[in-house]
Amino acid sequence: MSFAREVFFGKVDLDTLVTSLVLGLNPSEILFKAVAGSVSEVMLADTSVMAIEVGGSGRVAENNFDHHSSKGGTTLSSAAQALERLARLVRYVDELDRGDRRAEYVKDGGFPSLSQLISGMLLVEHSPNVRMERGLELLKVVLHSGIDPFGSMDAILDFIPQGRLYASTKREHDRQFEEMSRTATWYTTNEGRRFAVVETSWIGALGVLYGKGADIVLALNPEMSKSDGNGSYKKFTLAVNRSVVDITVFPVLEELLKLEEGWGGPNHGGICGSPVGRNSELEIQQVVQIVIEKL
């Protein structure tokens, strides 16, 4: 499997034009070559070549879009064949969006799924504009290559700028996710809320444990980097999942301030933390007990 490097086409008509439109093919980005009749069998078998209306009827998996053949194939127009490829991608996204498909599930096994690859890109790229640009580039490779969006994306990683990095970053993220889940300690507060406690330097702890059902999370980072880059310090972060529980951290914060100056957080009360830039002198079980009693 490979990414299309050139497009061979026959006469210019609506079928040819709409096929190119659906597949996102642009003469300013990829080489277009007009040919008379059909291209060679070698070209039709080359998946790095897009053939539109120049042979290979019914052979969409080889990037051939045609329906003029005395040897069978398909009666669908080239544009309709291209639309079917796009529609399968849309169906994949629709199943994910509606919760009918798990993001990590890959037809016939393998890694990464398309969803995992997009997640890896989002972990690497932080600018919204860059994310949009890289995401569209990635999906263009999916569409041009003809890879099944329900399967593994491994075969096209080398055709995606930083594709291998996106995949490896996602794999490492998932490893940390599972490690986080295993190392967390779970409590039930006096009010019956699920309370997770973890010691980690990974910044994704809150989201991971919310995803595992935590109403409240206490994360202790033993090596929080100082803002000037010189050294690290012991830092607590306490947060409540306000999308599922209507509480704030304020009752706990009030008690913690009696024990140690410098604790604080935003006015919405969803999160608070120990002093910035210096070690907290509190022990983790001190904070845990206050949370259990107050929340």
HELIX and SHEET records of a PDB file:
HELIX    1   1 LEU A   14  LEU A   23  1                                  10    
HELIX    2   2 GLU A   41  ALA A   45  1                                   5    
HELIX    3   3 VAL A   60  GLU A   62  5                                   3    
HELIX    4   4 SER A   78  ASP A   97  1                                  20    
HELIX    5   5 LEU A  114  VAL A  124  1                                  11    
HELIX    6   6 PRO A  128  SER A  145  1                                  18    
HELIX    7   7 ASP A  154  PHE A  159  5                                   6    
HELIX    8   8 GLY A  163  THR A  183  1                                  21    
HELIX    9   9 ALA A  205  GLY A  211  1                                   7    
HELIX   10  10 PHE A  250  LEU A  259  1                                  10    
HELIX   11  11 ILE A  284  LYS A  294  1                                  11    
SHEET    1   A 4 LEU A  31  ALA A  34  0                                        
SHEET    2   A 4 GLU A   6  PHE A   9  1                                        
SHEET    3   A 4 VAL A  49  ILE A  52  1                                        
SHEET    4   A 4 ASN A  64  PHE A  65  1                                        
SHEET    1   B 5 THR A 185  THR A 188  0                                        
SHEET    2   B 5 ARG A 194  GLU A 199 -1                                        
SHEET    3   B 5 ILE A 216  SER A 225  1                                        
SHEET    4   B 5 SER A 232  VAL A 240 -1                                        
SHEET    5   B 5 ILE A 271  GLY A 273 -1                                        
END                                                                             
